[in-house]
Amino acid sequence: MRAPGGLTSAGGGAPAVPATAAFDRLLAMIAAHTGIDGRASRTKALRGLYAERLVTRGVTDPMRYLDTLLDDADEWQRYMAVVTIGETHFFRDRARWEALERHVLPSLLERAGGRPLQLWSAGCATGEEAYSLAALVDRAGVPARIAGTDLNRRAVAFAREGIYTDYALRGMSDAERDALLEPAGPGKWRVRDRYRRHVGFESDNLIAWAEAARIVPEFDLILCQKVVIYFSAATTQRLVGAMSAALRPGGYLVMGYSEVMAPPPGLAVATIGDTFCFRKPLAEAGESYPRGHATARPAIPQAPRTDPLSAAWELVVREEFGRAEALLRGHAKGGEAACLLAWIHYRRRQLTAARRQLAAHQADAARCPEPHFIGGMIDQAMNDCPAALTAFKRALFLDPSFAVAHYHLAELQWAQGWHGPARLSWRNAEVAAERDAQRIYRFFGGFDVAAFRQACMARSGA
Ligand SMILES: C[S@@+](CC[C@H](N)C(=O)[O-])C[C@H]1O[C@@H](n2cnc3c(N)ncnc32)[C@H](O)[C@@H]1O
């Protein structure tokens, strides 16, 4: 039975389902304008919203409704609010923040010659990342302007207000919390004015920005974390290319772990402390990267009480590599511990040490897929694509349900221009994900299965 507004209805009060062609067009519009693959992200909620809007607006011709949707900013934003995933918290991923505070900001400051630094939290969601940056900047006395931008206007309005619940504060020590925020009623915290003055928030679409005719190199630092994970490979490539162009010489691009493995064009990998990011080479030759500018180290939350190996994994997921290593060396023995030590070296970009660690446990590698996978990640970081491909395939030969190995195999295949095989590998990753929750959590930066599957679907729609 055909219901008004392009909805098909089973009758008798059964929920209406939007006609496929129009809904598919809506998904295509969302992907084209935002980079987000709506098939991967929140499809059910999108369907529900679309059906509700057709009914509320009394739409009889869904295609005509879609013809004008982009011109109606309020209506379009309803979809943006549903399709975007705004999960974030203060000081997410510790090692990055330590690297920013101890190395990146001092290095930028040294070169800025007194001009305020231009910093950008791209895809800032509700603002926690931008305010975390403001805390570092203020603590270091660095003159800086921080822009926070996001597609989701509601998130931006929330960021401007700067009032948070305890949930957003879960990565902070009490001292950090009290420095940055003041109580604003039961269970609520407001960012202090002295930090707000560094930050301005705007609603902006990264895809539209990346397609702008002229991008000027104006930023010293761009944080774009956990944003492109839901973009197709082609869209990600375009966006990081534009970000590279938008960086000043010596500027840094920080992305989420495992979002972009190879340096974007014009940038090089910079290993900093326990993490890595991308850096635009300096215009002049001969400048060395300043090391060891120690500033106050943020307090580190306690590890959960559990067996040493699991506790060490938990610390690694939170990028507290030094503590994880100490725990492992003191308490854990055997193949899995050796493997985790190799992974820690790899995550710290100590690639030779990682390889040595793996080589010392070659006997385990004969039977276990993980050492091959880690070996593949090391090969990839060393730009040895053929070796990395072989290593991922070996891991998958030993265990075809290793979802993250399928994922990285796909990334490599895509980089080689083998788009068909890459899509297939992303689909394999998505299928395998259901039964591979623990390895996804551990080897894919703390993601859960649902988020990982969304990332695979988005990538395979490349
Ligand atoms: C998971 S949050 C990440 C927040 C923060 N960067 C972090 O790492 O905690 C992803 C954000 O990216 C935003 N986003 C997604 N696509 C975007 C686009 N095309 N333009 C601007 N923002 C976008 C979403 O609205 C969402 O708030």
The ligand as an SDF file (V2000), in Angstrom:
LIG
                    3D

 27 29  0  0  0  0  0  0  0  0999 V2000
   33.3190   12.1190   17.1520 C   0  0  0  0  0  0  0  0  0  0  0  0
   33.2590   13.8910   17.0590 S   0  0  0  0  0  0  0  0  0  0  0  0
   34.9460   14.2770   17.3700 C   0  0  0  0  0  0  0  0  0  0  0  0
   35.0950   15.4050   18.3500 C   0  0  0  0  0  0  0  0  0  0  0  0
   36.5470   15.7720   18.6650 C   0  0  0  0  0  0  0  0  0  0  0  0
   37.2780   16.1350   17.4820 N   0  0  0  0  0  0  0  0  0  0  0  0
   37.2670   14.6820   19.4060 C   0  0  0  0  0  0  0  0  0  0  0  0
   38.1960   14.0650   18.8920 O   0  0  0  0  0  0  0  0  0  0  0  0
   36.8870   14.4030   20.5490 O   0  0  0  0  0  0  0  0  0  0  0  0
   33.1240   14.1250   15.2830 C   0  0  0  0  0  0  0  0  0  0  0  0
   32.5840   15.5000   14.9080 C   0  0  0  0  0  0  0  0  0  0  0  0
   32.8650   15.7400   13.5290 O   0  0  0  0  0  0  0  0  0  0  0  0
   31.8120   16.5310   13.0170 C   0  0  0  0  0  0  0  0  0  0  0  0
   31.7710   16.4450   11.5540 N   0  0  0  0  0  0  0  0  0  0  0  0
   31.5020   15.3620   10.8050 C   0  0  0  0  0  0  0  0  0  0  0  0
   31.5110   15.6970    9.5050 N   0  0  0  0  0  0  0  0  0  0  0  0
   31.8070   17.0170    9.4390 C   0  0  0  0  0  0  0  0  0  0  0  0
   31.9430   17.9310    8.3720 C   0  0  0  0  0  0  0  0  0  0  0  0
   31.7800   17.5590    7.1030 N   0  0  0  0  0  0  0  0  0  0  0  0
   32.2370   19.2120    8.6790 N   0  0  0  0  0  0  0  0  0  0  0  0
   32.4020   19.6090    9.9540 C   0  0  0  0  0  0  0  0  0  0  0  0
   32.2610   18.7860   11.0110 N   0  0  0  0  0  0  0  0  0  0  0  0
   31.9710   17.5010   10.7500 C   0  0  0  0  0  0  0  0  0  0  0  0
   30.5760   15.9370   13.6670 C   0  0  0  0  0  0  0  0  0  0  0  0
   29.4890   16.8500   13.6710 O   0  0  0  0  0  0  0  0  0  0  0  0
   31.0670   15.5950   15.0690 C   0  0  0  0  0  0  0  0  0  0  0  0
   30.7300   16.5720   15.9860 O   0  0  0  0  0  0  0  0  0  0  0  0
  1  2  1  0
  2  3  1  0
  2 10  1  0
  3  4  1  0
  4  5  1  0
  5  6  1  0
  5  7  1  0
  7  8  2  0
  7  9  1  0
 10 11  1  0
 11 12  1  0
 11 26  1  0
 12 13  1  0
 13 14  1  0
 13 24  1  0
 14 15  1  0
 14 23  1  0
 15 16  2  0
 16 17  1  0
 17 18  1  0
 17 23  2  0
 18 19  1  0
 18 20  2  0
 20 21  1  0
 21 22  2  0
 22 23  1  0
 24 25  1  0
 24 26  1  0
 26 27  1  0
M  CHG  2   2   1   9  -1
M  END
$$$$
